[in-house]
Amino acid sequence: MEPVLIVLIILVVLAFIALIRTIQVIPQASAAIVERFGRYTRTLNAGLNIVVPFIDTIRNRIDLREQVVPFPPQPVITQDNLVVNIDTVIYYQVTDPRAATYEVASYIQAIEQLTVTTLRNIIGGMDLERTLTSREEINAALRGVLDEATGKWGIRVNRVELKAIEPPTSIQDSMEKQMRADRDKRAAILTAEGTKQAAILTAEGQKQAAVLSAEGEAQAAVLRADGEAAAIRTVFESIHAGNPDQKLLAYQYLQTLPKLAEGDANKLWIIPSEIGDALKGLGGAFAGFGGQGGGGGYQGGPTPPADLDSGAARPRVDPAREYPKLDPE
């Protein structure tokens, strides 16, 4: 019984192993390549699959999701003979598991080498400045070449990114100095523009202030002139309304004479010719007053009296003669 039991146990184990090898569960977004006696038979998709045990074998399981592969920095020579190190990142996806298994030995390594050679061809036709400022152009050119070359491998390159472009240290120092000089230049230009605008605004403000001040002074002068005109008109109307005679006018004329001598700068003053007529009228007035008092007063004439009580005559005033300034003391 023991040999029979051992055989049964062996058969059960073989049956269990065969059952395990028969049922194949493929995860979602994955695929498996099945070979029968070393030859491709079919591709297993996601879900439960049945294969012939000990005859069909699973050659490769492939992830159908998009993959991200970073490549190490690669030295590339630009058109102006400068060596730059470029880091690249490839986003790819397997679209044909069979082609990815049988068309290329290692599609990851193949994509890396193809990226390096294509990148050297693209950067070799650009100078350093264009290389640093044309990432989108380089990405598009690199993706087009990779996508075309990897299509027969069952690979689709979705995206290519240049992670870093590192020029030589000496070039970096020169670029930093140039950028600093450009920033200083822009700062100086902005400062000059600000000073210019401030000066313009200040000048505009001063101009507007001067215009407003001139307008105010003009209006004030007009108002003063109007006031003086109104005052003169009022005085003139008052004088005409009062109907003054020649005697009052002569007296007012004489009261105005001392004002002609006012001021330290006046060395001499001139008596106008009209003063003779005023003195005649005033002399006649005094003569009239003397006649009424019974004395032998002044009877009129060209020469005014010097002293009304004594009757002594004063010297005659010449209208055209200049007289020295009177001493107020």
Secondary structure as GFF3:
##gff-version 3
##sequence-region A 1 329
A	DSSP	alpha_helix	2	22	.	.	.	ID=ss1
A	DSSP	beta_strand	23	26	.	.	.	ID=ss2
A	DSSP	beta_strand	30	36	.	.	.	ID=ss3
A	DSSP	beta_strand	39	44	.	.	.	ID=ss4
A	DSSP	beta_strand	47	50	.	.	.	ID=ss5
A	DSSP	beta_strand	56	63	.	.	.	ID=ss6
A	DSSP	beta_strand	67	77	.	.	.	ID=ss7
A	DSSP	beta_strand	83	94	.	.	.	ID=ss8
A	DSSP	alpha_helix	97	102	.	.	.	ID=ss9
A	DSSP	alpha_helix	107	123	.	.	.	ID=ss10
A	DSSP	alpha_helix	128	133	.	.	.	ID=ss11
A	DSSP	alpha_helix	135	150	.	.	.	ID=ss12
A	DSSP	three_ten_helix	151	153	.	.	.	ID=ss13
A	DSSP	beta_strand	155	166	.	.	.	ID=ss14
A	DSSP	alpha_helix	169	242	.	.	.	ID=ss15
A	DSSP	alpha_helix	246	260	.	.	.	ID=ss16
A	DSSP	beta_strand	268	270	.	.	.	ID=ss17
A	DSSP	alpha_helix	274	293	.	.	.	ID=ss18
A	DSSP	beta_strand	322	324	.	.	.	ID=ss19
###
